[in-house]
Amino acid sequence: MRRLDQLLSSLGYCSRREARAFLKQHNVTVRGRPVRDPTDKAAPADVLVGDEPLDHPDGLLLLLNKPLGLVCSHDEREGPRVYDLLPERWRARNPQVTSIGRLDKDTSGLLLLTDQTELVHKFTSPKHKVPKLYRAVVDRDLSPDLVPLFAAGTLVLDGETATCAPAELRIEDPRTAELVLTEGKYHQVRRMFAATGATVLALHRVRFGRLTLGDLKPGDFREVTASEI
């Protein structure tokens, strides 16, 4: 059971300060009974707003096909954000919807968004070793020698002392490759190729764990079900 003002504000309907006015302006019921007192307590499953159940009271997990040019920051000063693609109510949720790991502005592809902190930990904790598949296009021909080098787990990135975890590299053509990582160092794919003398020209995340984009178009998103993870 939760206070209505806390419940409504956590799901992005209004702020706690606005809850009393929200209850007056909208048909909010608990088990069919109209409510006007924001301090009343209710189970989320018993609450209707305008005859509709509450919007994802158990949390959000979304799969987004991130377009180029968007940042994963919440700071509007950094430019267009992935969160701007979401409905306004979802952007107002508390805890706020955040990305599970990040893709930089010049990287496209599969990005997970959630307001469930336990899922962020599950997908990003190094001990879980969730595989992530990237497709990279580089500026020079790739040597087959990079396959055992990346797999050996001996590569050290510029500015670091710890080695990268073993990674699976598959060279599709001389300048295109797929790379599977189980860790998430800062700009890791770009820095791994840079350590071998290659510059990444295009980067796209194809898979995250068992999740793939399917036919999802850039800028579109869908909900992820519990059975998928």
C-alpha positions as CSV (number, residue, x, y, z in Angstrom):
1,M,0.0,0.0,0.0
2,R,1.3,3.4,-0.9
3,R,0.1,7.0,-0.5
4,L,-1.6,8.2,-3.6
5,D,0.6,11.3,-3.9
6,Q,3.7,9.2,-3.7
7,L,2.3,6.6,-6.2
8,L,1.1,9.2,-8.8
9,S,4.3,11.2,-8.7
10,S,6.5,8.1,-9.0
11,L,4.7,7.1,-12.2
12,G,4.9,10.6,-13.7
13,Y,1.2,11.7,-13.5
14,C,2.0,14.8,-11.4
15,S,4.3,16.0,-8.6
16,R,3.5,15.2,-5.0
17,R,2.6,18.9,-4.6
18,E,0.2,18.7,-7.6
19,A,-1.5,15.5,-6.4
20,R,-4.4,17.1,-4.7
21,A,-5.3,19.2,-7.8
22,F,-4.8,16.1,-10.0
23,L,-7.3,14.1,-7.9
24,K,-9.8,16.9,-8.3
25,Q,-9.4,17.2,-12.0
26,H,-9.3,13.5,-12.9
27,N,-11.5,10.6,-12.2
28,V,-9.2,8.6,-9.9
29,T,-10.8,5.7,-8.1
30,V,-9.6,3.0,-5.7
31,R,-11.6,-0.2,-6.0
32,G,-14.4,1.8,-7.7
33,R,-14.5,4.5,-5.0
34,P,-13.6,8.1,-6.1
35,V,-10.7,9.5,-4.1
36,R,-9.8,13.1,-3.4
37,D,-7.3,12.8,-0.5
38,P,-3.7,12.4,-1.7
39,T,-2.7,10.9,1.6
40,D,-5.1,7.9,1.1
41,K,-3.2,4.7,0.7
42,A,-3.9,2.1,-2.0
43,A,-2.3,-0.9,-3.8
44,P,-1.3,0.1,-7.4
45,A,-3.5,-2.6,-8.9
46,D,-6.6,-1.1,-7.2
47,V,-6.2,2.4,-8.7
48,L,-7.8,3.6,-11.9
49,V,-7.2,7.0,-13.6
50,G,-10.0,7.8,-15.9
51,D,-11.1,4.2,-15.9
52,E,-7.6,3.1,-17.0
53,P,-5.1,1.1,-14.8
54,L,-2.0,2.8,-13.7
55,D,0.7,3.1,-16.4
56,H,3.3,0.4,-15.8
57,P,3.3,0.5,-11.9
58,D,5.8,-2.4,-11.8
59,G,8.4,-0.5,-13.9
60,L,9.6,-0.1,-17.4
61,L,12.1,-2.0,-19.5
62,L,12.3,-0.8,-23.1
63,L,14.4,-1.8,-26.1
64,L,15.3,1.2,-28.3
65,N,16.9,1.3,-31.7
66,K,19.0,4.3,-31.0
67,P,19.6,6.6,-34.0
68,L,22.8,8.5,-34.6
69,G,23.0,12.0,-33.1
70,L,21.3,11.3,-29.7
71,V,23.0,11.2,-26.4
72,C,22.3,9.0,-23.4
73,S,22.7,11.9,-20.9
74,H,19.8,13.5,-19.0
75,D,21.4,16.8,-19.4
76,E,19.6,18.8,-22.1
77,R,22.7,20.9,-22.6
78,E,24.5,18.0,-24.2
79,G,22.1,17.9,-27.2
80,P,19.1,15.8,-28.3
81,R,18.6,12.9,-25.9
82,V,17.3,9.4,-26.3
83,Y,14.8,10.1,-23.5
84,D,13.1,12.7,-25.7
85,L,11.8,9.8,-27.8
86,L,9.7,8.6,-24.8
87,P,6.2,9.8,-23.7
88,E,6.3,12.8,-21.4
89,R,4.8,10.8,-18.5
90,W,7.6,8.2,-18.7
91,R,10.2,11.0,-18.6
92,A,8.7,12.3,-15.4
93,R,8.9,8.9,-13.5
94,N,10.8,8.6,-10.3
95,P,13.2,6.7,-10.3
96,Q,13.8,8.2,-13.7
97,V,14.2,6.1,-16.8
98,T,17.8,5.7,-17.6
99,S,19.9,3.8,-20.1
100,I,21.5,0.5,-19.2
101,G,25.1,1.4,-20.2
102,R,25.5,4.0,-22.9
103,L,26.0,4.4,-26.6
104,D,27.8,7.6,-27.6
105,K,26.3,10.1,-30.0
106,D,28.0,8.5,-33.0
107,T,26.9,5.0,-32.2
108,S,23.6,3.5,-33.2
109,G,21.7,0.4,-32.3
110,L,20.3,-1.6,-29.4
111,L,19.9,0.4,-26.2
112,L,18.0,-0.7,-23.1
113,L,16.1,1.9,-21.0
114,T,14.6,1.2,-17.5
115,D,13.5,2.8,-14.3
116,Q,14.4,-0.4,-12.4
117,T,17.8,-0.1,-10.7
118,E,18.1,-3.8,-10.1
119,L,18.0,-4.4,-13.9
120,V,20.8,-1.8,-14.5
121,H,23.0,-3.8,-12.1
122,K,22.0,-7.1,-13.7
123,F,22.9,-6.1,-17.2
124,T,26.0,-4.0,-16.4
125,S,27.7,-5.8,-13.5
126,P,31.0,-7.4,-14.7
127,K,30.3,-10.6,-12.8
128,H,27.3,-11.3,-15.0
129,K,29.3,-11.0,-18.2
130,V,26.3,-10.1,-20.4
131,P,27.6,-10.4,-24.0
132,K,27.1,-7.4,-26.3
133,L,27.5,-7.6,-30.1
134,Y,28.8,-4.7,-32.1
135,R,29.3,-4.2,-35.9
136,A,32.2,-1.8,-36.7
137,V,33.4,-0.3,-40.0
138,V,37.0,0.9,-39.8
139,D,39.3,2.9,-42.0
140,R,41.9,0.2,-42.9
141,D,42.0,-3.5,-43.6
142,L,41.9,-5.6,-40.5
143,S,44.6,-8.3,-40.0
144,P,43.4,-11.8,-39.1
145,D,46.0,-11.6,-36.3
146,L,43.5,-9.3,-34.4
147,V,41.2,-12.3,-33.8
148,P,43.6,-14.2,-31.4
149,L,44.8,-10.8,-30.0
150,F,41.3,-9.8,-28.9
151,A,40.6,-13.3,-27.7
152,A,43.7,-13.5,-25.5
153,G,42.6,-10.9,-23.0
154,T,46.0,-9.2,-23.1
155,L,45.0,-5.9,-24.9
156,V,45.6,-2.8,-22.8
157,L,43.8,0.4,-23.7
158,D,45.5,3.7,-23.8
159,G,45.5,5.3,-20.3
160,E,44.7,2.1,-18.5
161,T,46.8,-0.6,-16.8
162,A,44.2,-3.4,-16.6
163,T,43.8,-5.6,-19.7
164,C,40.5,-6.0,-21.5
165,A,38.6,-9.2,-20.9
166,P,38.7,-11.7,-23.8
167,A,36.6,-10.6,-26.7
168,E,35.4,-12.4,-29.8
169,L,36.2,-10.8,-33.1
170,R,34.8,-11.9,-36.4
171,I,36.1,-10.2,-39.5
172,E,33.3,-10.1,-42.1
173,D,35.3,-8.3,-44.8
174,P,38.6,-6.4,-44.8
175,R,37.1,-3.3,-43.1
176,T,34.0,-4.6,-41.4
177,A,33.9,-6.8,-38.2
178,E,31.7,-8.0,-35.4
179,L,33.0,-7.8,-31.9
180,V,31.4,-9.5,-28.8
181,L,32.3,-7.9,-25.5
182,T,31.3,-8.9,-21.9
183,E,32.5,-5.7,-20.3
184,G,31.7,-2.1,-20.8
185,K,34.8,0.2,-20.6
186,Y,34.4,3.8,-21.8
187,H,34.3,3.8,-25.6
188,Q,35.7,0.3,-25.5
189,V,35.1,-0.8,-29.1
190,R,36.6,2.4,-30.6
191,R,39.6,2.2,-28.2
192,M,40.3,-1.5,-28.8
193,F,40.5,-0.9,-32.6
194,A,42.5,2.3,-32.0
195,A,45.0,0.3,-30.0
196,T,45.7,-1.7,-33.2
197,G,46.0,1.4,-35.4
198,A,42.4,1.4,-36.8
199,T,39.8,4.2,-36.5
200,V,36.2,3.2,-36.2
201,L,34.1,5.0,-38.9
202,A,30.7,3.5,-38.0
203,L,29.5,1.6,-35.0
204,H,26.2,-0.2,-34.4
205,R,25.1,-2.4,-31.5
206,V,23.3,-5.5,-32.8
207,R,22.6,-7.5,-29.7
208,F,22.5,-7.1,-25.9
209,G,22.4,-10.5,-24.1
210,R,19.6,-12.4,-25.8
211,L,17.9,-9.3,-27.1
212,T,18.1,-8.2,-30.7
213,L,16.5,-5.3,-32.6
214,G,14.4,-7.5,-35.0
215,D,12.6,-5.2,-37.4
216,L,12.6,-2.2,-35.0
217,K,13.3,1.0,-37.0
218,P,15.7,3.7,-35.8
219,G,14.0,5.9,-33.2
220,D,11.4,3.2,-32.4
221,F,11.2,1.3,-29.1
222,R,9.2,-1.6,-27.7
223,E,8.6,-3.1,-24.2
224,V,10.7,-6.1,-23.1
225,T,8.9,-8.9,-21.4
226,A,10.2,-10.7,-18.4
227,S,10.5,-13.9,-20.4
228,E,13.0,-12.3,-22.8
229,I,15.5,-11.6,-20.1
